[in-house]
Amino acid sequence: MASNEATKKADAARGPKRGTAPVAPQRPTPPARPAPKRVGPVEFLGEVRDEARKVTWPTRKETTVTTIMVFIMVVVASLFFVAVDQVMRFGVGLILGIGA
């Protein structure tokens, strides 16, 4: 800690103290975005409806096939985790001597 002006000048000439991180240069602030235009509820619902019309909705067949695939993957994942659980139960039983 500097006690007088001469010491302050000497400290400033030496540079930053050991162990201090260099100060990162400040980045320029991005320009402010204009505030979004506020719309009423009726206009908002109209825009939602227009956007919903642009969506490519899946066909009934695509939805059915996807649903079946999800159910199949759930069954496969369940069987996998049951098998892993049983192997781990057996292994822990052997290690702890609880098994048969």
Secondary structure by P-SEA (a helix, b strand, c coil): ccccaaaaaaaaaaccccccccccccccccccccccccccaaaaaaaaaaaaaacccccaaaaaaaaaaaaaaaaaaaaaaaaaaaaaaaaaaaaacccc
